[in-house]
Amino acid sequence: VAALQDEKNSLMSENEIMNDRLEQLDDSLDDPNTVVAKKYFNAQLQLEQLQEENFRLEAAKDDYRVHCEDLEKQLIELQHRNNELTSLAEESR
């Protein structure tokens, strides 16, 4: 029992130390002058920029898809018109 109580006390002490370190890291993120905070904010800014770029590219992709569908419809219509004109040209010959 004594050994288990010593281990428990040791683990509780280690837990307190880890909690203190975690609080220090949290505090360092709140202080904009620390290197960690600067890297965090830069990464966050870069993430936001990439999300905006991704949104813009997705919108452009959708626009190109619609444009491509329109061009495919025009191609089919022009192919039908070409077939009609070819048959009319053969008839007139």
C-alpha positions, 0 to 999 in steps of 0.5 A: 500500500505504501508503494502504491501511495508513493507511486500515486504521489509521484504521478500526482506531482508529475501531473501538476508539473505537466499542467503547469507546462501546459498553462505556460504554453497556453500563456505563450500563445496568448503573448504575441511576442513569443516565437511560438505565438508568431508561428501559430498566428502565421500558420493560422493566417496561412490556413485562412489564405489557403482556405480562401484560395481553395474556395476561389478555385472551387468556384472557378472549377464550377464556372469552367464546368458550366462553360464546358457543358455549354461548349459540349452542347454547342458542339453537338448542335454544330455537328448536327448542323454540319450533317444537315448541310453535308446532306444538303450539299450532296443532294444539290450535287 
